[in-house]
Amino acid sequence: MRDWPPNSGRYPSQTKEMGFSRIMMKRVLLLMLTIWRQRLKLYFNAGYIGALVGVLILAPSYDYIYAREHSTGSLSSLGFVFDQLKYMVTGRISHDNFLLLLFYAQIGGMLGMVSLFLYTLIQNRLKHIDFLQEELNKDIPSIVRQGEGPYLEFKSSLRWDLVESRVNRSLEAVTLKTITGFLNSAIGGTLLIGVADNGEILGVEHDYQSLKKQNQDGFERAIMTFVSEFLGADLCPFLHILFHDIDGKQVCRVIVTPSPRPVFLEQNNTPKFFVRTGGATRELNIQEALGYVAGRWPRNH
């Protein structure tokens, strides 16, 4: 990730701030390592339970089916399984059957871990779909009328300074800060570009003219490029960009879903952590960031 905005000079205050930021990054990395340990522990438990299922259910079931096919008399399923379990508990089991139990334990363990992975994947995907569906059901006029808040932000433009009638790169940094705050949120949020703070529809046509590719595709590509370079390419799938024609003007709608990891925006060679508080995006200090990360990405997740 690159630093935003580029800056070659450093001042004493910046050096001190960078020292604090490095401490924060180190503590956050240690916290994330603990989270991954907890996840591995969760998968180990899933594998252990799966192994028990393999030994106590899959193996006796296979033995029962095999015995039933080769038995001339009647065979009670419950009695057979009970006898098999009794043999395992008392240790009266042949070497071949012991190897077979190990095989079913491995199969059950793998099934348990795969099941947990698929469950987590599907659960996160369903949450993602539900959030997008809820956002897409809202029309732009109703969104604008509700005004800015914790999950909604208006930006007059992406990079075009409407006051000075020129490209202003600092506006891009402000947009990135808002996106970072939404990514770090547990719910996400929506960014409307081309809408003034008072809800007036301004459009993004001036931004189009400042781009190499002066259309919706070029605008979307510019946003994704900013996110990829300054926040991380892995976060691009968590942004969904739509365009709406309101009163003959183009408005860009950026739907941001929650990030699976803490997101930092580097400014003046210093990584900074932003969150949404009320209707604004605020930078957290080291202590606040550590507490927020611990709550936002809990260890037992």
C-alpha positions in Angstrom: 0.0 0.0 0.0 1.2 3.5 -0.8 1.3 6.5 1.4 -1.4 9.2 1.0 -0.5 11.9 0.1 3.1 11.4 -0.9 5.5 13.3 1.3 9.3 13.1 1.3 10.0 15.4 4.3 9.6 14.5 8.0 9.2 16.8 11.0 9.9 15.9 14.7 6.2 15.7 15.4 5.7 13.4 12.5 8.6 11.1 13.7 7.0 10.9 17.1 3.6 10.2 15.6 5.1 7.4 13.4 6.6 5.8 16.5 3.2 5.7 18.2 1.7 4.3 15.0 4.3 1.5 14.8 3.5 0.5 18.4 -0.2 0.5 17.5 0.4 -1.6 14.4 2.5 -4.1 16.4 -0.2 -4.5 19.0 -2.9 -4.9 16.4 -0.8 -7.6 14.6 -0.4 -9.4 17.9 -4.1 -9.2 18.5 -4.8 -10.5 15.0 -2.4 -13.4 15.7 -4.4 -14.2 18.8 -7.6 -14.2 16.7 -6.1 -16.6 14.3 -5.1 -18.9 17.1 -8.7 -18.9 18.3 -9.9 -19.7 14.8 -7.4 -22.6 14.6 -8.7 -23.8 18.0 -12.2 -23.7 16.7 -11.3 -25.8 13.7 -9.4 -28.2 15.9 -12.6 -28.7 18.0 -14.7 -29.2 14.8 -12.2 -31.8 13.7 -12.2 -33.5 17.1 -16.0 -33.7 17.1 -16.0 -35.0 13.5 -13.5 -37.7 14.5 -15.8 -38.8 17.3 -18.7 -38.9 14.8 -16.5 -41.0 12.5 -15.5 -43.5 15.3 -18.9 -43.7 17.1 -21.3 -43.5 14.1 -19.7 -44.0 10.7 -17.5 -47.0 11.6 -20.2 -49.0 13.5 -22.7 -48.2 10.7 -20.3 -49.5 8.1 -19.6 -52.6 10.1 -23.4 -53.2 10.6 -24.1 -52.9 6.9 -21.2 -55.3 6.1 -22.4 -57.8 8.8 -26.0 -57.6 7.7 -25.0 -58.5 4.1 -23.1 -61.5 5.3 -25.4 -62.6 8.1 -27.9 -65.5 7.6 -30.0 -64.6 10.6 -31.6 -61.5 12.0 -29.4 -58.7 13.3 -30.4 -55.9 15.6 -28.9 -52.6 14.6 -28.9 -51.1 18.1 -27.5 -54.3 19.6 -24.8 -54.5 17.0 -23.7 -50.9 17.5 -23.8 -51.3 21.2 -21.6 -54.4 21.1 -19.1 -52.6 18.8 -18.9 -49.6 21.2 -18.4 -52.0 24.1 -15.5 -53.7 22.3 -13.9 -50.3 21.6 -14.2 -49.2 25.2 -12.9 -52.4 26.7 -10.0 -52.5 24.1 -11.1 -55.9 22.6 -10.6 -54.8 19.0 -8.4 -56.4 16.3 -5.5 -54.6 14.6 -7.4 -54.3 11.3 -10.5 -52.9 13.0 -8.3 -50.4 14.9 -6.8 -49.2 11.6 -10.3 -48.9 10.2 -11.3 -46.8 13.1 -8.4 -44.5 12.5 -9.5 -44.2 8.9 -13.0 -43.2 9.9 -11.7 -40.8 12.5 -9.7 -39.0 9.8 -12.7 -38.9 7.5 -14.9 -37.6 10.3 -12.3 -35.0 11.3 -12.0 -33.7 7.8 -15.7 -33.6 7.3 -16.0 -31.6 10.6 -13.5 -29.0 9.5 -14.9 -28.7 6.0 -18.4 -28.4 7.4 -17.3 -25.5 9.7 -15.6 -23.8 6.8 -18.6 -24.1 4.5 -21.0 -23.0 7.3 -18.8 -19.9 8.0 -18.5 -19.1 4.3 -22.2 -19.5 3.7 -23.2 -17.5 6.8 -20.9 -14.6 5.8 -22.1 -14.7 2.2 -25.8 -14.6 3.3 -25.0 -11.6 5.6 -23.3 -9.9 2.6 -26.3 -10.6 0.3 -28.8 -9.4 2.9 -27.0 -6.2 3.4 -26.7 -5.5 -0.4 -30.4 -6.4 -0.9 -31.4 -4.0 1.8 -29.3 -1.2 0.3 -30.5 -1.8 -3.2 -34.1 -1.7 -2.2 -33.6 2.0 -1.2 -34.0 4.6 -3.9 -31.6 7.6 -4.1 -34.2 10.4 -3.3 -35.2 8.6 -0.1 -31.6 8.1 0.9 -30.8 11.8 0.3 -33.8 12.9 2.3 -32.7 10.9 5.4 -29.5 12.9 5.5 -26.0 12.0 6.5 -25.5 9.7 9.5 -23.3 6.8 10.8 -24.0 4.7 7.6 -24.5 7.5 5.0 -22.1 10.2 3.7 -22.4 12.8 1.0 -19.5 14.0 -1.1 -19.8 16.8 -3.6 -17.2 15.3 -5.9 -14.4 12.8 -6.0 -11.5 15.1 -7.0 -12.9 18.2 -8.7 -12.8 21.3 -6.5 -16.1 23.1 -7.2 -14.9 26.3 -5.5 -11.5 26.6 -7.3 -12.6 24.8 -10.5 -9.6 22.5 -10.6 -8.5 19.0 -9.6 -7.8 18.8 -5.9 -6.1 15.6 -4.8 -6.8 16.2 -1.2 -10.5 15.5 -1.9 -9.5 12.0 -3.0 -7.9 11.5 0.4 -11.1 12.6 2.2 -13.1 10.1 0.2 -10.6 7.3 1.0 -10.9 8.2 4.7 -14.7 7.8 4.6 -14.4 4.5 2.8 -11.9 3.3 5.4 -14.3 4.3 8.2 -17.1 2.3 6.5 -14.8 -0.7 6.0 -13.9 -0.7 9.7 -17.6 -0.5 10.6 -19.4 -3.6 11.7 -22.3 -2.7 9.3 -20.6 -0.8 6.5 -22.2 2.2 4.8 -23.1 4.1 1.7 -21.2 6.9 0.1 -23.0 9.2 -2.4 -20.7 11.2 -4.6 -22.2 14.1 -6.5 -24.4 15.2 -3.6 -23.8 18.3 -1.4 -24.0 18.2 2.4 -27.4 19.8 2.3 -28.7 17.1 -0.1 -28.4 19.1 -3.3 -27.8 17.0 -6.4 -24.6 18.2 -8.0 -23.6 15.3 -10.2 -20.1 13.9 -11.0 -19.8 15.3 -14.6 -17.0 17.6 -13.6 -15.1 14.6 -12.2 -15.7 12.7 -15.5 -13.9 15.5 -17.3 -10.8 15.2 -15.1 -10.4 11.5 -15.8 -8.5 9.9 -18.7 -11.6 7.8 -19.4 -14.5 10.3 -19.0 -17.4 8.1 -18.2 -18.9 5.8 -15.5 -16.4 3.1 -16.2 -13.4 5.5 -15.8 -14.9 6.9 -12.6 -15.4 3.4 -11.1 -11.9 2.4 -12.1 -10.5 5.5 -10.4 -12.1 4.6 -7.1 -11.0 1.0 -7.3 -7.5 2.1 -8.1 -7.4 4.4 -5.1 -8.6 1.6 -2.8 -6.3 -1.0 -4.2 -3.2 1.2 -4.0 -3.8 2.9 -0.6 -5.9 0.4 1.3 -5.3 -3.0 -0.2 -6.4 -4.8 -3.4 -8.1 -7.5 -1.2 -10.7 -4.9 -0.1 -12.0 -4.1 -3.6 -14.7 -6.8 -3.5 -16.2 -5.1 -0.5 -17.1 -2.0 -2.6 -20.1 -2.0 -4.9 -20.4 0.9 -7.2 -23.7 2.0 -8.9 -24.7 5.1 -10.9 -28.0 6.8 -10.9 -29.5 9.6 -13.1 -31.2 12.1 -10.8 -32.7 15.2 -12.4 -30.5 14.8 -15.4 -27.3 14.5 -13.3 -25.1 11.5 -12.6 -24.7 10.4 -8.9 -22.3 7.7 -7.9 -23.4 5.3 -5.1 -20.7 3.4 -3.3 -22.0 0.6 -1.1 -19.3 -0.5 1.3 -19.6 -3.8 3.2 -17.6 -4.5 6.4 -14.0 -5.6 6.0 -12.8 -8.9 7.4 -9.7 -7.2 8.8 -8.7 -3.9 10.3 -8.0 -1.3 7.6 -5.4 1.5 7.9 -4.9 4.5 5.7 -1.4 5.8 5.5 -1.1 9.6 5.6 2.3 11.3 5.7 4.1 7.9 6.1 1.9 7.2 9.2 -0.8 4.4 9.2 -4.0 5.8 10.7 -7.2 4.0 11.8 -10.5 5.6 11.1 -14.1 4.7 12.2 -17.5 6.2 11.7 -18.9 8.1 14.8 -22.2 9.7 14.3 -22.2 11.4 10.9 -18.4 11.8 10.7 -15.3 9.8 10.2 -12.9 10.0 13.2 -9.3 8.9 13.7 -8.7 6.7 16.8 -5.6 6.9 18.9 -3.6 3.8 19.8 -5.6 2.8 22.9 -9.0 3.5 21.2 -7.9 1.5 18.1 -6.8 -1.5 20.1 -10.1 -1.6 22.0 -12.1 -1.1 18.8 -10.3 -3.9 16.9 -10.8 -6.3 19.8 -14.5 -5.6 19.8 -15.0 -5.4 16.0 -13.0 -8.6 15.2 -13.6 -10.7 18.4 -11.3 -13.5 19.2 -14.0 -16.1 19.1 -15.1 -15.1 15.5 
